[in-house]
Amino acid sequence: MELIIQGTFSVYEKYEEVVKFVEENLITACEFSLLIPDMGRPLKLEDYSKTLMELRLVPATVLIFRSEETTDSAMISYLKPDVITLLQNL
């Protein structure tokens, strides 16, 4: 199952803001990484202070969420109930 949460960011915002956006949609804090699909590698800790433009994540990029637990049912359990409700209403 593939779930997508979408956020809009300025090219001058830091990658850290993207990470915070993802964290805000999770029910509990967990260790995760965001991968750039074309590169297949996660963004690194030193990338947090770089802008989205510096990381070449503009004008649009899809990042893949990866956690220690990667089953479909685990993905849904990561999301806050209000986010899941939005999915059920589609």
For each residue, the residues with C-beta under 8 A, 3 or more apart:
1: 72 75 76
2:
3: 75 76 79 87
4: 62
5: 22 25 79 83
6:
7: 18 21
8:
9: 13 17 18 21 52
10: 13 52
11: 51 52 53 58 59
12: 51 52 53
13: 9 10 17 18 51 52
14: 17 48 49 50 51 52
15: 18 19 43 47 48 49 50 51 52 55 57
16: 19 20 48 49
17: 9 13 14 20 21
18: 7 9 13 15 21 22 34 52 63
19: 15 16 22 23 34 48
20: 16 17 23 24
21: 7 9 17 18 24 25
22: 5 18 19 25 26 32 34 65
23: 19 20 26 29
24: 20 21
25: 5 21 22 79 80 83
26: 22 23 29 30 32 78 79 80
27: 77 78 79 80 81
28: 78
29: 23 26
30: 26 67 68 78
31: 67 68
32: 22 26 65 66 67
33: 42 43 66
34: 18 19 22 42 43 63 64 65 66
35: 39 40 41 42 43 63 64 66
36: 39 40 41 43 57 61 63 64
37: 40 62 63 64
38:
39: 35 36
40: 35 36 37
41: 35 36
42: 33 34 35 66
43: 15 33 34 35 36 47 55 63
44: 47
45: 48
46: 49 50
47: 15 43 44 50 55
48: 14 15 16 19 45
49: 14 15 16 46
50: 14 15 46 47 54 55
51: 11 12 13 14 15 54 55
52: 9 10 11 12 13 14 15 18 55 57 58 61
53: 11 12 56 57 58
54: 50 51
55: 15 43 47 50 51 52
56: 53
57: 15 36 52 53 61 63
58: 11 52 53 61
59: 11
60:
61: 36 52 57 58
62: 4 37
63: 18 34 35 36 37 43 57
64: 34 35 36 37
65: 22 32 34 75 78
66: 32 33 34 35 42 70
67: 30 31 32 70 74 78
68: 30 31
69: 74
70: 66 67 74 75
71: 74 75
72: 1 75 76
73: 76 77
74: 67 69 70 71 77 78
75: 1 3 65 70 71 72 78 79
76: 1 3 72 73 79 84
77: 27 73 74
78: 26 27 28 30 65 67 74 75
79: 3 5 25 26 27 75 76 83 84 87
80: 25 26 27 83 84
81: 27 84 85
82: 85 86
83: 5 25 79 80 86 87
84: 76 79 80 81 87 88
85: 81 82 88 89
86: 82 83 89 90
87: 3 79 83 84 90
88: 84 85
89: 85 86
90: 86 87
